[in-house]
């Protein structure tokens, strides 16, 4: 802890199992003058479990700028203030990012206390390449914004991770299967670290069918494998086509859609990268 100076601590909390809370996280919350949190009732259960008695202040997605300002005023007066989200690492699908931004604007020291995050926990369990990945959080619920994000998943050459509400999981998987292809590898991680934890891996098509028949409960994280012949440790091993076969396929598909759509189809059929498919189309 920093003595003699105020500080804003961004404290990661368990995403399910209370035993995942770090010793340092407990220490910081016990020493805090006040703890800002999304849901005081939810956070109180965690604090009670660890014997933490610091006062709570609500800071959620609809809180005003004045609420943030009052918290940061306390830091400037010398208080140690901590922020926790309902579960996981602050700044991911919660107002923690805005709080930290405002703190930096005022020259306030921001200290992260690392810990669990559903996005990383799901990646660890899914078994897809995670040296590079795209995290999209919760996708828009409808309209062109949602369609644009679905397209991003379809075209991405990295593993993609997103969150979804349980009641909308089957619908999202079906949309992804329709846009990305039913055979695209994916995994659904549900209730991570909790009693009914489930990590189910398959294709988008099989997962969409499964969760349509078995509606999930609890928090859901969806992991989609990369759109690349090399993705997933060789899961999509395809023989390279001969030059003659490639040229014939280009002629067959050239006028069947937009260049982007044709390049994607060429990539799948020929076992080549999207970049190389574009080169075939434009040479």
LUMRO-23486 format. One record per residue (C-alpha): x, y, z. Coordinates in pm, 1 decimal. Each point is the difference from the previous one (the first is absolute). Example, Ala and Ser with C-alpha at 12.3 -4.5 7.8 and 13.67 -1.06 7.14 Angstrom:
2
- 1230.0;-450.0;780.0 .
- 137.0;344.0;-66.0 .
***
This chain:
283
- 0.0;0.0;0.0 .
- 107.1;359.2;-57.7 .
- 17.8;200.4;321.8 .
- -56.7;374.5;13.7 .
- -160.4;24.1;-343.7 .
- -337.9;-86.1;-141.3 .
- -28.0;-273.3;-260.0 .
- -263.4;-169.0;-214.8 .
- 21.9;-379.0;3.3 .
- -166.4;-202.6;-275.5 .
- -52.7;-334.2;173.7 .
- -79.5;-323.7;-183.8 .
- -246.5;-227.5;179.9 .
- -100.1;-366.6;-48.7 .
- -221.2;-81.4;-299.0 .
- -162.6;-278.4;200.4 .
- 204.6;-197.8;249.6 .
- 77.2;224.0;298.7 .
- 328.4;-182.9;53.2 .
- 140.5;169.0;-310.2 .
- 28.9;336.5;175.0 .
- 365.2;101.9;45.0 .
- 162.0;70.8;338.1 .
- 99.1;342.3;-130.5 .
- -356.3;73.6;-109.6 .
- -130.9;-77.8;347.4 .
- 272.4;216.1;156.8 .
- -79.0;297.5;-222.0 .
- -373.9;-15.1;65.2 .
- 51.6;-29.6;376.4 .
- 213.0;315.8;-3.9 .
- -223.9;203.2;-233.1 .
- -185.6;302.9;133.6 .
- -285.9;-81.3;-236.9 .
- -75.8;-267.4;-260.4 .
- -190.2;96.3;-315.1 .
- -186.2;-288.1;-162.5 .
- -266.5;-77.5;-259.4 .
- -246.3;-171.2;236.0 .
- 40.3;55.2;372.8 .
- -205.9;-309.1;88.1 .
- 215.3;-223.5;-219.5 .
- 328.3;144.4;126.3 .
- -113.2;-17.0;362.9 .
- -6.1;-380.7;-22.5 .
- 366.2;-0.8;-105.4 .
- 99.0;245.4;271.2 .
- -185.2;-196.2;267.0 .
- 175.6;-321.5;-105.2 .
- 340.4;163.3;50.9 .
- -86.1;209.3;304.8 .
- 33.6;332.1;-181.8 .
- -191.9;288.3;155.4 .
- 84.6;299.2;-220.9 .
- -304.4;208.5;-101.2 .
- -150.5;-53.6;-346.3 .
- -101.0;254.7;-263.4 .
- -198.3;-92.2;-310.8 .
- 165.1;73.0;-336.5 .
- -182.1;-162.3;-290.5 .
- -53.4;59.5;-371.4 .
- -262.7;269.6;64.9 .
- 188.6;189.9;270.8 .
- 58.3;368.4;-62.1 .
- 326.7;179.7;-59.5 .
- -59.4;163.8;338.9 .
- 20.4;-342.0;169.5 .
- 337.8;-63.6;-162.7 .
- 117.5;351.4;87.5 .
- -90.5;-43.5;368.0 .
- 198.9;-324.0;18.7 .
- 303.5;159.7;-159.8 .
- -34.3;303.6;229.3 .
- 52.9;-238.5;291.2 .
- 312.8;-139.9;-162.4 .
- 139.8;350.6;-44.0 .
- -64.6;63.8;370.2 .
- 216.2;-303.6;82.6 .
- -243.4;-291.4;18.2 .
- 71.0;-346.2;-136.7 .
- -297.4;-79.4;-227.2 .
- -59.7;-341.1;-158.4 .
- -226.0;-94.8;-288.7 .
- -133.0;-351.2;-63.4 .
- -230.0;-131.1;-267.6 .
- -263.1;-264.6;75.0 .
- 239.6;-270.5;-116.2 .
- 339.9;-1.7;-166.1 .
- 238.5;273.2;-108.1 .
- -120.0;364.2;-1.6 .
- -32.2;178.0;-332.7 .
- -153.2;-291.1;-193.0 .
- -371.5;61.6;-62.5 .
- -29.8;224.2;307.7 .
- 55.1;369.5;87.3 .
- 349.6;-61.2;137.5 .
- 166.1;119.7;-318.6 .
- -166.3;341.2;21.7 .
- 93.5;33.0;366.9 .
- 365.1;-74.4;-78.7 .
- -4.2;243.4;-293.1 .
- -135.2;280.6;216.4 .
- 261.1;-79.3;265.0 .
- 282.2;29.8;-253.1 .
- -143.2;330.6;-122.4 .
- 32.6;132.7;354.5 .
- 351.6;-135.0;47.7 .
- -111.9;-265.2;248.6 .
- 205.4;-316.4;33.7 .
- -189.1;-309.1;-118.6 .
- 122.0;-338.0;128.7 .
- -132.1;-326.4;-149.5 .
- -41.2;-303.0;226.1 .
- -4.2;-290.7;-248.2 .
- -217.0;-305.5;20.2 .
- -265.6;-202.0;-184.2 .
- -167.9;100.0;-326.1 .
- -256.3;-212.6;-183.5 .
- 154.9;76.3;-339.4 .
- 341.2;-141.8;100.3 .
- -146.6;-288.0;198.7 .
- -208.8;-106.9;-298.9 .
- 300.3;26.5;-232.4 .
- 203.0;-221.9;230.8 .
- -267.7;-269.0;-4.5 .
- -105.0;20.3;-366.8 .
- 327.0;-121.2;-146.7 .
- 22.2;246.9;-289.9 .
- 309.9;210.0;-77.4 .
- 11.6;291.9;244.4 .
- 325.2;171.9;-90.0 .
- -220.5;245.1;-191.2 .
- -375.1;32.0;43.5 .
- -286.6;242.8;-56.4 .
- -230.2;75.4;293.1 .
- -336.8;153.8;-89.1 .
- -175.9;1.2;337.6 .
- -379.3;-6.0;-34.5 .
- -105.1;35.9;-363.4 .
- -272.4;254.2;-86.5 .
- -343.8;-154.1;34.8 .
- -131.1;89.4;-343.8 .
- 35.1;202.0;-319.1 .
- 292.6;89.2;-219.1 .
- 237.3;29.7;295.0 .
- -62.0;-364.5;88.3 .
- 35.7;-109.2;-362.7 .
- 330.6;183.4;-22.8 .
- 136.8;-179.0;304.3 .
- -114.7;-339.0;-128.4 .
- 188.2;77.3;-320.7 .
- 310.1;87.2;202.5 .
- -13.3;-344.4;159.2 .
- -47.7;-168.0;-337.4 .
- 296.7;177.9;-156.3 .
- 237.2;-13.0;295.8 .
- 322.5;-197.5;-30.6 .
- 36.5;-15.8;379.4 .
- -192.8;-171.4;277.0 .
- -303.6;211.1;93.1 .
- -158.2;23.0;345.5 .
- -333.0;158.6;89.7 .
- -246.1;1.0;287.6 .
- -369.0;-79.0;-29.6 .
- -304.3;-22.8;223.9 .
- -120.7;-359.3;46.8 .
- -339.3;65.5;-158.0 .
- 161.2;127.0;-321.3 .
- 282.0;-253.9;-27.7 .
- -166.2;-243.5;-241.5 .
- -110.4;283.1;-230.0 .
- 349.5;149.2;-11.8 .
- 157.5;-337.6;-74.2 .
- -250.0;-52.0;-283.4 .
- 81.8;343.1;-144.4 .
- 370.7;-70.1;20.5 .
- -47.2;-339.7;-164.9 .
- -193.8;159.6;-283.8 .
- 263.4;266.2;-60.1 .
- 321.4;-185.6;87.4 .
- -98.5;-347.3;-116.3 .
- -145.7;-279.2;210.6 .
- 332.3;-181.3;7.0 .
- 195.5;284.7;161.3 .
- 149.2;-128.1;329.2 .
- -125.9;163.7;318.2 .
- -49.0;-50.0;371.1 .
- -256.3;114.5;253.6 .
- 122.0;57.7;355.8 .
- -277.8;29.6;255.2 .
- -6.5;67.6;374.9 .
- 380.5;7.0;12.4 .
- 150.6;-96.2;340.1 .
- -347.9;-63.4;140.1 .
- -172.1;-323.5;104.4 .
- -158.8;-62.4;-341.2 .
- 297.6;103.3;-211.1 .
- -14.9;-123.0;-358.3 .
- 241.5;35.2;-290.9 .
- -147.8;-152.7;-314.7 .
- 202.8;-0.3;-318.9 .
- -118.0;-86.7;-350.5 .
- -104.0;183.7;-313.4 .
- -227.0;302.4;-15.5 .
- -267.3;-217.0;-160.9 .
- 5.5;-273.0;264.6 .
- 20.6;248.3;286.1 .
- -292.0;204.3;-136.4 .
- -211.8;-316.2;-20.3 .
- 103.6;-115.9;347.1 .
- -77.9;325.0;180.0 .
- -324.5;40.7;-191.0 .
- -108.6;-334.6;149.5 .
- 169.2;63.3;336.6 .
- -32.9;371.8;85.3 .
- 297.7;99.7;213.8 .
- -4.9;168.6;338.5 .
- 249.0;237.6;154.2 .
- 272.9;211.7;-154.1 .
- 105.3;-107.9;-350.5 .
- 324.4;60.6;-189.1 .
- 27.0;-105.1;-365.4 .
- 336.8;-71.8;-161.3 .
- 17.5;-30.0;-379.8 .
- 300.3;-147.7;-176.4 .
- 190.0;202.4;-260.1 .
- -108.1;15.9;-363.4 .
- 325.5;-135.8;-138.9 .
- 113.1;-333.8;-143.1 .
- 278.4;7.1;258.9 .
- -225.2;76.5;297.3 .
- -49.8;-225.1;297.5 .
- 315.1;-209.7;-22.9 .
- -81.9;-153.1;-335.8 .
- -371.2;-58.4;49.8 .
- -72.1;104.6;-356.4 .
- 271.0;-188.1;-185.9 .
- -71.2;41.8;-368.6 .
- 213.0;-99.3;-296.3 .
- 118.1;285.0;-214.7 .
- -168.4;-1.2;-336.9 .
- 203.9;-6.0;-318.0 .
- 35.5;323.1;-197.5 .
- -237.7;-132.4;-266.6 .
- -266.2;-90.2;255.1 .
- 32.7;339.0;165.9 .
- -35.7;187.1;-327.4 .
- -305.1;-203.0;-94.6 .
- -164.2;71.8;336.0 .
- 72.3;372.6;-33.4 .
- -175.2;4.3;-337.0 .
- -293.9;-190.8;145.1 .
- -49.6;228.4;298.7 .
- 120.4;336.1;-126.5 .
- -343.6;144.2;-80.4 .
- -197.8;-169.6;277.3 .
- 34.8;274.6;261.4 .
- 203.8;284.5;139.5 .
- 380.8;-30.6;-8.4 .
- 1.2;-49.7;377.4 .
- -255.2;-282.3;-18.5 .
- 173.9;-167.5;-291.2 .
- 339.2;25.4;169.0 .
- -140.4;-160.7;312.4 .
- -144.9;-289.6;-199.7 .
- 327.0;-44.9;-190.2 .
- 190.0;-2.5;327.7 .
- -219.4;-279.7;135.5 .
- 0.2;-213.0;-313.1 .
- 367.1;33.2;-87.8 .
- 146.2;-6.5;347.3 .
- 178.8;332.6;-42.9 .
- 3.9;326.3;192.6 .
- -254.3;276.0;-68.5 .
- 286.9;220.4;-119.1 .
- 110.3;-258.5;-258.1 .
- -360.3;-44.5;-112.9 .
- -24.7;374.0;-73.7 .
- 320.4;-22.7;-200.0 .
- -149.2;-276.5;-213.1 .
- -304.8;214.1;-68.9 .
- 187.5;314.7;-94.9 .
- 301.2;-126.6;-190.8 .
***
